[in-house]
Amino acid sequence: MAEQNFPVEGPVTVHILEVRGDLEVVGWAEGRVSVVADEDEMPDAAWREGALTLRGGDDVTVYVPQGTNVEIERVAGDLDATNVGVLGVSQAMGDVEIHNAGTVAFGQIAGDCGLRNTGAVEGGQVRGDFEAHRVGDLNVGQLMGDAEIHQAGSVRLQAIMGDLEIHEAADVVAAQVMGDAEIEAVVGNVNLEATRGDVAITGATNVRLNSVNGDLSVADARGPVEVRHVNGDARLHGLAADQTHSVHTDGDVALGIGPGPLRLNLRAHGSIRWDRSLGLVVENGTRRQLVGRLGEGGGEITASAHGDAVVYMAGDDRGRRGRTRWAVVGAGAPGMPPVPPVPPVPPAPPMPTFTSMWGGANQRTVSASPEEREAILKLLSERKISAEQAARLLDALGG
């Protein structure tokens, strides 16, 4: 290995225009810049007015005074940077690891990217996975893999093609998440425009979600919750009673609420159940709607579901109290009473016979007597025979 040293006095900036292999930049306590590489792969170096410019080399290690500002145009391999000041990376074709840096800006990273203990981060695209621990404000355009963020300032993400996981942040805004999103311990607001997978948010102030293609869980939100559309099931737990909340889902909805005061306006195409121990005063309970209140004043929850809906006491597991503690509307329309059997039609009385006055082949019957007429009409009036049957009898008797 060969080494080039450049003594420095005062602040210095290092420009690295191109490295054909891997690049490592390390901040140290020495008052000089040291470039280490194979002897036949040593980059060209130029010093001018407090700035050192390096170009070329295969695998290169550059030692700089701690806090030195470093600008990197292109690295064909991996990049590791530690204990530097402001760091700018236009293009890295491999993986990138940055530890203990000031502000960080990058254009395109073809591999994975890991950040730890940095200031604010501005980024364009990461084609691999992205991971950040203890960073300042984070603003990245496109993450092609999964993203995992721990302890950050304001997080602004344009598009995440994989899953998103955030633990502790000032606030979160993401335009598109193609996978699942898990977000917890956010001091401010969470705003997600479109998420293709499931979403779980715990501990935020305001929550605003435009479209969730999977299932949704929101717990312990300190401010209002607005969910425009959920394709799956939705569970909102520990909602602030003094705020206004709304959720609309194509699946089932479960609302875990406290003692109030608040108003509830709930619609569902399936059944609607609520825990009697809530003390909910029902103002309107129909097959598909429940309007009620807990106390006077407070906030309001508006929810609609194409499936079933349940309202339970926050802090209790749904259904743990048993069915006897639940009130139900929308259990289905009452069944039709059984149709009574049709009584059998009484048999028609036998037709009266009359004796002919003459025997022989040319026999004819006599005309109906007044008594016979009266008997036929009586049967008709008592509805024991029909009018048609009465007419046939009279015709048969010649009457």
Secondary structure, DSSP 8 states (H G I E B T S, - for coil): -EEEEEE--S--EEEEEEBSS-EEEEEESSSEEEEEE-GGG--EEEEETTEEEEE--SSEEEEEETT-EEEEEEESS-EEEES-SSEEEEEESS-EEEES-SSEEEEEESS-EEEES-S-EEEEEESS-EEEES-S-EEEEEESS-EEEEEEEEEEEEEESS-EEEEEEEEEEEEEESS-EEEEEESS-EEEEEESS-EEEES-S-EEEEEESS-EEEE--SS-EEEEEESS-EEEES--TTSEEEEEESS-EEEEE-S-SEEEEEEESS-EEEEGGG--EEEEE-SSEEEEEESSSSEEEEEEESS-EEEEETTS-TTTT-GGGEEEE-S-------------------------SS-STT-------HHHHHHHHHHHHTTSS-HHHHHHHHHHTT-
